[in-house]
Amino acid sequence: MALVRLLVLSVLHVSLIGCQHAQSSHQVSSPHHPEGEQSPLGVDNLSFPWSRLRLPRYIIPLHYRLLLHPNLTGLSFNGSVQIQIDVQNNTNWVVLHSKSLQIFSATILDQNLTHLSDQVAINVLPVLHNPSHEQIGIFSPRVLSSGQKYSLYIEFGAELSEGFYGFYKSTYRTSTGGIRTLASTHFEPTSARMAFPCFDEPTFKANFSVRIRRSPEYISLSNMPVVKTVEVSAGLLEDQFAPSVKMSTYLVAFVICDFKSVTATTSSGVQVSIYAAPEKWRQTHYALEVAVKMLDFYEEYFNIRYPLPKQDLIAIPDFQSGAMENWGLTTYRETSLLFDPLTSSVSDKLWVTMVIGHELAHQWFGNMVTMDWWNDIWLNEGFARYMEYISVEATYPDLKVEEYLLYTCFAAIGHDSLNSSRPISSPADNPTQIKEMFDTVSYDKGACVLHMLRHFLTDEVFQSGIVRYLRKFSYRNARNQDLWDSLVNYLFAGEHLDLTAMMNTWTLQKGIPLITVTRKGSRLILRQDRFLRTVLPSDPFLWHIPLTYKTDASSTIHRHLMTTHTDSIHIGEEVTWVKVNADMTGYYVVHYEDGGWDGMAKLLRENHTMCAYVFVAGHLPINKALDLIGYLRLETHTVPLLQGLGYLESFYQMIEKRNEHDVTRNLGMYILRFFRAVIDQQTWSDSGSVSERRLRSEVLSLACHLNDPPCVEQARHNFKEWLQSNGTLNLPTDVAETVYSVGAQDDHGWASLLHTYNVSLSEAQKNKILYALTCSRDTNKLQRLLELGLEGKVIRLQDLSGLIQMVARNPRGHHLAWNFVKKNWDLLVQKFQLGSSCIRNILITTTHQFSSLEDLAEVQLFFESIKEHASRLRATQLVLDNLQKNVRWIQRNLETLRSWLTEQMK
């Protein structure tokens, strides 16, 4: 298009009518332009008209017409976007988002599609850049009038992004060694602006009509189905997609690839397709079955039809998070979508099922009803995390997903018991803060608080309330209060429950309550405080706590709403024992005073089925806690066994990283003796129920890690057979990781595993092998793995944060991993972005089991050296809090543990 790049000087003196509140007191003195970009003539006489991070509210986008032409050889793309806007204040400026895009031209048309510049025959408007806010401002010489609609037309281009955000390149290798390239998108939370200029905030919902140009050997996918493909020129096709429903920019998606798919149809006629690299096509069939079942389930549960004609699920080879809920085109890491019956374990199967359940829940929670701003991202993520459990329990009951919910809540409690935790609903302004909102609090605590609420209100009241919420706010944005208002019709103890007052105590303040229980005759005396593992609580925290309790006097689970710091309940003189949080649905910790724990331990030893589960509060001395879980020798149920195992394993892993050889040896021997019967019952197979298979994986993994001779011997035997078969033998999937880990201890085994890792087409198998490789006791091998991860060829960059975590778990590797992070910090931030889950996980997992004052000082020193980054990250405070908790734990418990173990070993 020939465009005359001229600007008459008089245009620059037009008064900036109507956005004085936005401009006169908020001017940016010197606009900047991306390096190498030509400024339109005269642009330097204008100042950027907007200084806030959030966009002005007076221009509303209605419809985007987006054309993109990616070049997968040159790894770049060009495009144009025509945005229909509704102007609600007189103004000369349109301010919107753009990041790393080169803007070639911009113009504004009125409703008759005529250019607004009537003074001269020019169409190109000045474009100003504010890179620090990722915004551009487009100046119109004629005032855009309030109440009128206009079309903003912009031509732009950019390189395909190198990382995992925006419009980025991905590659995969074929079995013959060829490299194939594809281009995919990931926009949440603030990266749509890297693919096209847009109003990149969740409240600016609009319709999107997408066109994508491609060469014939590729296909293109977007949120909606292709309605027409036209030939633009020889060897160039254009796919034209149906207009989308009204949605936020972060949900827009497109992929250009050469993948294959499988397709089926739901009972209501929605076409579901699973896409993967051609050689992984056979691993797509389980996901197809799950997705069809899940969509049918959600349509019934929410009583709202899925509004699009299709739902595509695609496995992207390079993907930073687990998956992304783009409406109609959900994108996944390959391990989150693909299932290979020969190499995927039952835990892999459960993971794929849960992730699909999570992303499809988002089609309603998040896509149809979207949080007003990122401070309430839990309305998306907490709900989707919780719906994983509800949906999988309903569609795949044999997977026993409800057992996982307990671990989710324990993870949230661990995080929330640190002073550096945050409220579920927290302020988030800039992109780094917004990325940090995608954490344990939004996902796990959000899900656990919803679980508590559902059980308190009853399933029926909860379900009808969220259906009311979804119907009322469909294609709109919502806040916390809107959810509580939708759930209000509920009576408790004959009175209307003030749900807002109750739930604000859970979402607007951080932390978790500790309920201290004391028995006084016929009454139960209750006190609530904040549960902290690092410092004593100082601020007065108060929750409205929906308590449940059970006594030996009846089988009934009683309910009580505690809204004061202290409270009491009449239980009767004849009651022998009381268990608070009886159904384990409450998000609070219980501590029994005045011999209460001794009574609980006695009860568990005498009849462990009477009190199915106990959570040790952390306020108990280590010897009391170990006495309490002694009952697990009698336990046959998987959940308490796995939790007890995890409890012992967690502090064994911390102790083994210290020079406390006698304690490490005795604790390892104690654990093996403690679980001897359970270990000996295990078979090296894939037989049994899902719970039994998960227990087998965990128990045998720990036994071999503790060098249990029968375990190590069997693993070596299995590994030798696998090696001799030249990879044709498929190991039982539940024990494959343990077998590989033992096999990786010698040079030949390690080299063989690395070779298999390089050529395997199963991401499930590669994950197990990578873990095994990091179990080596040879620090040179561990260092090599870290370097391969940073290089990103043999081990993909997406797997680097997980790799660092695995190396840090190894006693030989935990300081190695930390030193690697310190040395390569700037590079890691560049590759993963500050505030991302990868950076957070790298910091937390490398330091997670540090427990000395020297470690604490070293970490503080490093954070001081990266102050500019550290000050912007909530994760750094989490790391320091956790480290202080570990130091305190060692100081309080190490000698007691040493004495207790010596006594046990007699």
Buried (B, 14 or more C-beta within 10 A) or exposed (E): EEEEEBBEEEBBEBEBBBBEEBBEEBBBEEBBBBEEEEBBBBBBEBBBBBBEBEBBEBBBBBBBBBBBBBBBEEBBBBBBBBBBBBBBBBBBBBBBBBBBBBBBBBBBBBEEEEBBBEEEEBBBBBBBBBBEBBBBBBBBBBBBBBEBBBBBBBBBBBBBBEBBBBBBBBEBBEEEEEEBBBBBBBBBBBBBBBBBBBBBBBBBBBBBBBBBBBEEEBBBBBBBBBEEBEEEEEEEBBBBBBBBBBBBBBBBBBBBBBBBBBEBEBEEEBBBBBBBBEBBBBBBBBBBBBBBBBBBBBBEBBEBEBBBEBBBBBBBBBBBBBBBBBBBBBBBBBBBBBBBEEBBBBBBBBBBBBBBBBBBBBBBBBBBBBBBBBBBBBBBBBBBBBBBBBBBBBBBEEBBBBBBBBBBBBBBBBBBBBBBBBBBBBEBEBBBBBBBBBBBBBBBBBBBBBBBBBBBBEEEBBBBBBBBBBBEBBEBBBBBEBBBBBBBEBEBEEEEBBBBEBBBBBBEBBBBBBBBBBBEEEBBBBBBBBBBBBEEEEEEBBBBBBBBBBBBEEEEBBBBBBBEEEBBBEBEEEBEBBBBBBBBBBBBBBBBEEEBBEBBBEBBBEEBEEBBBBBBBBBBBBBBBBBBBBBBBEBEBBBBBBBBBEBBBEBBBBBBBBEBEEBBBBBBBBBBEBBEEBBEEBEBEBEBEBBBBBBBBBBBBBBBBBEBEEBBEBBBEBBEEBBEEEEEEBBBBBBBBBBBBBBBBBEEBBEBBBEBBEEBBBBBBBBBBBBBBBBBEBBEBBBBBBEBBBEBEEBBBBBBBBBBBBBBBBBBBBBBBBBBBBEBBEEBBEBBBBBBBBBBBBBBBBBBBBBBEEBBEBBBEBBEEBEEBBEBBBBBBBBBBBBBBBBBBBEEBBEBBBEBBEEBEE
